[in-house]
Amino acid sequence: MPHTSRKKKATAQKRLEIADDDGWTHVTKGGNVPRRAVKTAEGELLPAEPPSRLTIGELKKQYEAHRQKWDESSTNETLNHVLRERLSQSMKNIDNIVCIGLGSPSGFLRGGWVDRRSVSLYQLATLAAIAGLFETLDTQSAAVQVFAQDPVFNDFDKELLQSLGITVVEDPKAFELVNEGTFLYCPGAERAHLDRILASNPAILFGGPLDNLSPEQEVLASYVQTRSSLQLPAFEPNEHAFWNMRLYWKDEDN
């Protein structure tokens, strides 16, 4: 009996998400596609690509789910305790909160190859929780303003941040806003950016890791050496969201 061959139906390629050691999730459409990022131009960062069916309502639901997990975590409990108990006076003297390097809570990065949305949503939830803490403190300012800057923010991201009372600014505005009364929130900022920002001597820094510094990174080294710090305990829902992150502050009795 002769063998017959039928044309096989094309199977839809499933988008794969592969997390690397740095917490980046590489998104591909095939198992044999190499893990790499698509670059449009050297050093160029474009707004992240949101899923085609995403709505702002759905994004807000995703944020609320991440916020609930953060609020219920032991990581949040530890951070909240330190900010309230050990840094009470420093917190009262804060003028503003500046966030740099948050990433996109809604979209894919690097030409659609990297999905880091969950990490950014957890980091945004933490930023909002820190901002909310100031409402319970007797601060010098009537209201502590929160600013965020990242070239990958798209329209969904900007609307979400604005709904949380966070003002989105364009480069280089956030760098100019940092001063000695700033709570600097940099969960995803590159060391080159931190080297530039920390010259303004912000009161409190949330970010890192800042170990194994090179001799050329004098500003970073000087800042770290003159600060106390706390490494955040592991965040179980997503350990990459705050991997080796630290809170840095200057002791109040110095």
N, C-alpha and C positions, 0 to 999 in steps of 0.2 A: 504494500500500500504506500503510495507516494506520500512523502512528508509535505505538509502544507505550512506555510508561514503566514501568520497574520501580523499586520502592522500593530505594534503595541501602542497603547494610549500613552501619551506623554504624562508622566507623573509630576505633580506640582512639587517643586523643591521647597522643602521646609526651612524656614529661617532658623539657623542654629546660633545659640549663644554660648560662647566659650570664655569662661572667666580666667584671667591670668593672675599671676602672683601679686600684681599691683592693684587688683580690684577692678580692672577694666574688663568689660564683657565684650568680646569681639563677636559681631553678628555676621554670619555668612549664609549663603543659600546652597551650600553643598558641603559634604563631609570632607572632600579633598581640596577644598580651597585653602590656600595658605593664609595664616593669620597675619595680616598686615593692614595698615591704615592707608586709605586713599588720600593723597595730598593734592590739593588744587594748585597750590603755590607755596613755596617755602615760607613758613612762618604765618601763613594766612589761616585765620579761624573764621568760619562762616556760621551763621545761625543754624542751630540743630534742626533736623528734619522730623516734624511730628508725624505720627501715624495718620493716614489719610482720613480715618473715621473719628479721630479724637475730637471731643468737644471740651469746652472749658468746664462744663458741669462734671464731666467724667474725670477730668484732671483734678478738680477740687475734691472729688470723692477719693481718688488715689492719694492725694495729699493727706486727707483726714485719716485714712487708714494707716499711713506711715506715722502720722503724728501720734495716734493712739498707741502704737507699738513703742515709740520713743518715750512717751509719758509714763508707760508702765515698766520701763526697763530699769535695771539696777545702774546702768551707765548714767542715765538721767538723774537718778537719785544721788549718785556720787557727785556729779557736776553741780547739781543744785545746792547740795550741802556746802561744798567748797565756796561757791559764789556767795552764799548767804552768810556763812559763818566766818570764813578766813579772809574773805575779800570784801567785807561789808563796807568799809570806809572807801576803798578803791572804787567800788561799784557806785557809791553815792557821788563820786567826783567825775563820773563818765559824762562826756558831752554828746557823743554820738557812737553809733555802731556802724562799722564799715565792713562789708563782705566782698571779698574778691576771690574769684575762682570757684564759684559754686557749681558750675556746670549747668546743663539743661535738665529740669525736672520732667520735660515732656517729649524731648526729641532724641533722635539718633545722631551721633557725632561722626566726624571724619568720613563724610560721604555715605553714611548709613552703615558703617562697619562696626561701630561701637555703641553698645547700649548701656548707658550708665545712669539711666533714669531713676532707678530705685535708690542708688547711692545719693544722688542729688536731692531726692525727695526727703530722705532721712536727714541729710545735712540742712535742708531748708527747715524741716520741723524743729531741729535743734536751735537754729537761728531764731525762729519765731518764739520758741520757749524762752530763750535768753532775753529777747526783747520784752516778753511779757513779764519777766521777773522784775524789770525796772519799774513796772506799774505798782509794785508792792513796796518799793523803797522810797525813802525820802531823799530824792536826788536834788542836786542844785538846779537843774534845768526843769522846766515845767513838763516837758516831754522829750525823751531821748529819741532822736531821729535815727532811722535805720536806712542805710544806702547799700545798694548792691550793683556790682559791675562785672559783666562777663560777655565777651563778644559772641558767645554761642547762644545767648538768650534769643528766643524767637518770640512771636507775638503772644503765644499761649503762656510762656514763662513770664513775660512782663505783666500780663493781666493777672496771673496767679499771685505774683509778688506784690503787686499793687493792692490786691484784695486783702493782703495780710499787713498792709500799712508800710510796706517796704518801697522806697523810692529807687527806681532803676536809673542809673546814670551811665553815661558813655565815657570811654577812655579819653583822656586820663583823669577825669573828674574825681574818681574814688581815691586815687593816689594823693590828690591835692587836699582831700578832706581829712586825711589822717594827721593827728596831732597828739600831744601828750595826754589829752583827755579822751582818747579813742579806745573803744573795745574793738580790736581788729580780729575779724572772723575770716580765716583763710584756710578752709579745709582742703582746697585743691590748688592753691597758688604755687607757682613754680618758685624755686629758690632765687632765681634771678629777680623776680618781682619782689620777693620778701627782702632781698638785700637792698632794694631801692626803698621799700616802704618803711622798714624798721629804722632807717636813719631819722625818721620823724619821732621815734621813741614813744610808740603807743603804750598806754597804761597797761593793757591786758591783751594777750595774744592767744587765740585758739587756732592751732594748726600743727604742722609738722609732717613727718619727723624732721628734727633739726640736729641730728647727730652726724658724726663722720664728716664734719665740715672741712673744706680745703683751706689752706693758708690764705688764699685770695679772698675768702668770704669773711673779711674782718668785721663787717657790720653785724652779720648774723652771729658770729662767735661772741662779740662783745655783748650783744643783747642777751643771748642765752646764759652767759657767764654771770651776768648781774641780775638774774631773775631766779625766783623759785619756780618750780613746775610740778605738775601732776599729770601722770600718764593716765588716760582714761581706761577704765577696765573694758574688757571685750564686750562689744555690743552683739548679743547673740542673734538677733534677727538678720543682721548683715554685718559680719565682722570687717568687711572691706570699707564700710562707710566711715569708720573712724580708726583705721589701722594705724597704730603707733602715734595717734594724735595726742597732743599735750596742751595743757593750759599753762601759760607763762604769766607771771606777775611779779611785781616788785614788792618785797615785804614792807608792810605798813610801818614797821618800827625802824626802818632804815632812813 
